[in-house]
Amino acid sequence: MVPDPDGLINLGPEDVAVLCDRHTGIGADGLIRVVRSAASGEFADAVGLPEWFMDYRNADGSIAEMCGNGVRVFAHYLANAGLSKLDVGESLTMATRGGNKKVRRESADTYTVDMGEYGLPLGDSGADTRVEVSGIGEFEALSVTMPNPHTVVILRDREQLEAADLHAVPTYDPIPTEGTNLELVVPDPVRARMRVLERGVGETLACGTGTCAVAIALLRFRGKSEGTVPIHSPGGDLSVRIEAGRAYLTGPAQLVAEVTLL
C-alpha cells in the first residue's frame, strides 16, 4: 500500500517489481497506490467519480483491474489514516479499473465488498475449458470473470489439492487470450478449501476475486445460482454471497506494518 493522495509518485513497472520481490524487496503479491481519482492520471474527467482510486498492480509490475482482498485493505487504510470517514455500518465507494466498488464496514476489522456482476464468458452451459495441472492431471473447468479472468477446477479431495504442482505452468484448452487466474477447490459442506495461481504473480495465499469465482463454480456444481459459500484458503477464511448476478465478499482487513523507503 503506497500512499500518494495527490498523485506525485511515478511508479513504473520496474519499481513495483522491485518492491514486491520477496528476496530483495519488501515482498508482496501486488501493490496498491492510494490516490485521489482526480490526481490518478487514469481518467480524462474525474467529475462524478468516487474521491479515491485504487491503483492496483501485479507483483511483476503489470497493470490489473482490481484486487478483491485489496479493496478491503484499501478501505481500512483510508479509515485508519483519517482520509475518509467509515464507521461501523457505513459504506464507502472507491474507483478501480474494474469499475466502482462499494465497501461496507461490518466491524472494526471486517468488511463486505460489493464485487459487482460476474460473467461467464464462454457461456452458461457448465464446464467450458480443459486444464492440465502438473502433479494431478487434466480436468474440466469453468471460466468466470470478476471482471478479471478466472478458471476454476473442482477437485475430488484434499489429497488432490495438496498434490497439485503450481510451480509448473498449467495448460488450457482453449487458451485464455488475456491470461487467467487458476483456482483449485475441494467442495465441503462446512467450508470449501482452495488454492490459487494468480497471473503475473504465481501461487498466492488468497485472492478475493478468485474466491468469488470459486463460490460461483461451487454453487453451479450444486445446481444453484445463488447462496452463501464459506471458503478457506491458505491466507484465511472468507465468505461469499452470490445474489441477483452479483458477488459480495466478506472478510477481515489488518494493517501489519509501516515501512519507510530510504
N, C-alpha and C positions, 0 to 999 in steps of 0.2 A: 504494500500500500504506500504510494508516493503522494504526499500532499502537494498539490500545485493549484490552489484555488484560482489564481489569476492567469494560468497558462504560460508561465515564464520559463518552464523547464523543457528543453528539447531532448526527448528520449528517442533515440534511434533504435533499430532492431539489435544492433551490436551491444548497446548499453543494457538493454533488457536482458539479453542472453547472458551477459557478464554478471549482472545482479542475481539472476536466477540460478546460476551454476552452483551445484551443490558442493563442489570441491574448492573453487576459487572465489566464489561469491557468497551472498547471504544464503542462497538455496531456497527455491520456491517452485511451485507448479505453474505460476504465472505472476504477472504484475498488474496492479490496478493504479492508474493515475487518477487522483481525486481532483477534479477540475470543474469549474462552472461551465455550463453549456455554452454561454456566450463567449468564453475565452478558450474553448477547446480546439477550435480550428476545424471541427467536424461538420459544422452547419453553416450554410450561406446566410441563413437568417434564423436566429435562435428565439425569435418572438413566439410566445406561446409554448415554448418547451419548458420542462422542469428546470429548476435552477441548476441542478447538479448532473454531470455526465460521468458515467463510469467508463473510463478509457481502459479496456482490458486487453492485455497482450499475452500470448502463449509464452512458455518458458524459452522457446527458441527465438523470440522476438517478433514472431508473426502476429498480425492483427487478428482478433477474434470478435465474434458477435457480442458475447457476454459470458458471464460465469455465474451459474445459479447460486452456488455457495458464496461466491464473491459479492453478490448483491446484498446478502445478509450482513456480511462483514463491512461492506461499504456504508450501509445504513447505520450500523453500530458505531463505526468510526465518526460519522457526521454528528451523531447524537453525543458521543463522549467528548468530542473536540469542541462542542458548542457551536458547530456550524449550521445545525438545523435542529429545531425542536421536535422531539419524537418521544413523547411519554408513553407509558404502557397503555395500550388501547388505541393509540393514534397511528396514522398511516403517513407514509412519505412516498412520493413518486419520483423516480430518477430516470434519466435518459440513458439508453445503451444503444449499441449498433443493432441490437435485436429488437428495438422498439422500447417504449416506456415500460418500466416495471414498478408496480405498486407493492410496498412492503408495509406490513402491519407488525407493530411491536406487541408481542403476546406477554412477555415478562421482561425482567431485567436483561436477560441474555438470550431470549428466544424470539424468533421472527418467522412470519409467514410471508412468502413471496408469491404474488400472482405472476406465474411464469408465462402466462398468455396462452394462446391457442397452439396446439400441437398439429403436426401434419404427418400424413402417411404418403410420402412422395411417390411410392411405387404401387399405390392402390390399397384398397381395404379388404383384400381377399385373403389375408393371412401372411404366412412366410413368403418373402419375395426375393431373398438373397441366400446364396450358399457361402459359408465362411469356413476356411480351413485354419484351425488353430493348432500350433505346434504343441505336441505332447498329448493331445486328446482327439484329434481328427477333424472330420468335416461335419458341419451342422447346417440346418436351415435357420434363417434369421429373419427378423422384422426390421425394416428401415423406418426410423422416426426422425422428424425434425422438431427442434425445440428452441429457437429456429435453427441452431447449428445441427449438423447431421450426426445421427447415431445409428448403430447397427446392434441389435440385441439378440443374443443367443441364450436360450433357456436350456440349462443342463439337467442331467438326471439326478446328481447328488453332489455332496460337498467334496468327495474324493476327486471327481472330475474338475471341479472348480479349483482345487488346490494344485492339480496336476498340470493345468494349462501353463505353457511357457510363453509369457507375454513379452519376453525379451526378443523373441523372433517375430518378424513381421507377418501378420496374418494375410491370407489371400482371399479376395472377394470375387464373386460372380453374380451379378455384373459388378464391374469395378466402379466405385463411387467417384464421380467426376471431381468433387471438391474435397476428397478425402472423407474420413469418418472417424468418429469415436466408437470403440468397440466395448460393449458391456456383456459380461457373462454373469448369469444369475441362476441360483437354485431356488425354486419355489419352496415356501414353508408357510404353514397356516398361522404361525405366530409372527415371524419376521424373516422375510426373504434375505438371502446373502448374495452379495455381488462383488465383482472386481471390474475395473475399468482401465482401458488403454486409451489415453487421450491423444488425438492427433497433434503433432508438434510438441509433444511433451514426453510421452511414454506412459507406463503404468503409474497411476496416482492413487492416493489413499481414498479419495472421494471425488465425485463430480455431481453437481446439483442438477444440471440439465440431463446428465446420464441417468441419475436416479429417477427423474421424471419419465424418461424414455423406458426404463425398466418397469416402472409401475404400469404404464400403458400396455406394454407387452404382456405382463403378467395378468392384467385384467382380461385382455383378449384371449389369453391362454385358458382362462376360466369361463369364457363365453360372456364376458361383461364389458360394458363400455364406460361405466362409472364406478367409483368406490374409493376407499382409502386403503393404502398399502404401506405398512411399516417395512423399512428396508435397512439392513445393516451392511455397511462397507467397512474396510479396514480403518477408515477415519472416524467411524462412529455411526450413530443411529439417526435416521431421518424418517419423515413421514410425508407421503404424497397423496393428495386428494385430487381425483380426476372428476370433473363435473362440467357438464354442458360444453364439452370440447376444449376445456381449459385445464391447466395443471397448477396446483397450489402446493408449494414446497415449504415444509415447516422444519426448523432445526435451530441449533444454537449458533451463537457468534461470540468469539472471545478475542481480545487483543492481548497478545502474549509477550510482546517486546517492542521497544522503540530503539531504532538504530540510527546513528548519525554517521554519514559517509564523509571521510576526510579527503 
